[in-house]
Amino acid sequence: MLFCVLPYFADAQDKPRPREMGIKIGVLPSGKLNAITDVAGVKVGHKTLISGESVRTGVTAILPHDGNIFQSKVPAAIFAGNGFGKLSGSTQIDELGNLESPIILTNTLNVAEGIQGVIEHTLSQKANEGVQSVNVVVGETNDGNLNDIRGRYVKKEDVLDAIRSASAGPVEEGNVGAGTGTVCFGFKGGIGTSSRKLPQSLGGYTVGVLVQSNFGGVLQIDGVPVGEELGKFSFSDKLLNNVDGSCMIVVATDAPLDARNLERLAKRAFLGLGKSGGIASNGSGDYVIAFSTAEELRILHQPVRPVNQAGYLHNDFTSQLFMAAIEATEEAVINSLFAARTISGHNGRKIEALPLDKVIPILKKYNRL
């Protein structure tokens, strides 16, 4: 099977991002890349699988740092906005408050391959020769609208490729990786990312978000009822009555947050999904995974002392981080839509990209441009 990636990626990169067009969501400044990789050490990699008329899927890997994550774990938490999904590894994170593997995003029926890939990656790393257990975190959304999901085309090697290709630079958005076959608000969804950089007066911390958008509702862009204006929104007609899908949200920060405050941060990120118009429908698996990259909070697999002496950010200084997570999540969803392209897939289905030629005049009408 031949998987074709480059032509699709080239088209995506030619499309301007909303911020480049003058659409400014929120009040906080973005990071330099306006991506989750603005959080130092975080890396993202994609493996995009496009073949024939029916293969429209892939893998996205998020690494909290470029070291041995199993040996040097990071504080983490999970919030389930709506639990109709398959998020492996969630209970151990809830129990211990740490992440010890890359985060893998893919489609619903390839979660097992995601687990296999990370297990192989972890066991092959130096210093892990004696490892007999690893808590693998794999999230998913169902891309069966465009992808022959029952074919289960993602293989262990694709997961490994996504991990190996992960980099700290700009992040590809739209029809790439785990977002290749997704649908959002009735339009083509995909991978989206954004970040917020707090001023020094508010701590100087960075919050970065990456989403795999595949859900329904009534699209809003910076408060503008775009879905309503376009006449395309959930329950507006028989074709748009199925709002189920899912959204995976990954939040990274360099702020020294413990698992308890990371869970609070994750809950706020979910507000960003709501601000974009998402409704967390009955069959939508909407999860937020949040982690801190602060080196002083790393949890060694083999502790050198029984008491952890690291300091955590005081509760009174978390509100600005909460706002950053809300804004970055909202913008990441919108970025996924702007980057996505019209694509045909399984059973001849065609999902149109968000019609920017119609959206821009709407935003101007509401004085957002």
Stockholm file with secondary structure:
# STOCKHOLM 1.0

chainA/1-369         MLFCVLPYFADAQDKPRPREMGIKIGVLPSGKLNAITDVAGVKVGHKTLISGESVRTGVTAILPHDGNIFQSKVPAAIFAGNGFGKLSGSTQIDELGNLESPIILTNTLNVAEGIQGVIEHTLSQKANEGVQSVNVVVGETNDGNLNDIRGRYVKKEDVLDAIRSASAGPVEEGNVGAGTGTVCFGFKGGIGTSSRKLPQSLGGYTVGVLVQSNFGGVLQIDGVPVGEELGKFSFSDKLLNNVDGSCMIVVATDAPLDARNLERLAKRAFLGLGKSGGIASNGSGDYVIAFSTAEELRILHQPVRPVNQAGYLHNDFTSQLFMAAIEATEEAVINSLFAARTISGHNGRKIEALPLDKVIPILKKYNRL
#=GR chainA/1-369 SS CCCCCHHHHHHHHHSCCGGGGTCCCSSSCCCSSSSGGGSTTCEEEEEEEEETTTEEEEEEEEESCSSCTTTEEEEEEEEEEEECSCCBTHHHHHHHCEECSCEEEEEGGGHHHHHHHHHHHHHHSTTCTTCCCCCCEEEEECCTTTSCGGGCCCCHHHHHHHHHTCBSSCCCCBSSGGGTTCEETTEECEEEEEEEECCGGGTCCEEEEEEEEECCBCCCBTTBCHHHHHTCCTTSSGGGCCCCCEEEEEEEECSCCCHHHHHHHHHHHHHHHHHTTBCCCTTCEEEEEEEECCGGGCEESSCSSSSCCCCCCCGGGCHHHHHHHHHHHHHHHHHHHHHCCCEECGGGCEECCCCHHHHHHHHHHTTCC
#=GC SS_cons         CCCCCHHHHHHHHHSCCGGGGTCCCSSSCCCSSSSGGGSTTCEEEEEEEEETTTEEEEEEEEESCSSCTTTEEEEEEEEEEEECSCCBTHHHHHHHCEECSCEEEEEGGGHHHHHHHHHHHHHHSTTCTTCCCCCCEEEEECCTTTSCGGGCCCCHHHHHHHHHTCBSSCCCCBSSGGGTTCEETTEECEEEEEEEECCGGGTCCEEEEEEEEECCBCCCBTTBCHHHHHTCCTTSSGGGCCCCCEEEEEEEECSCCCHHHHHHHHHHHHHHHHHTTBCCCTTCEEEEEEEECCGGGCEESSCSSSSCCCCCCCGGGCHHHHHHHHHHHHHHHHHHHHHCCCEECGGGCEECCCCHHHHHHHHHHTTCC
//
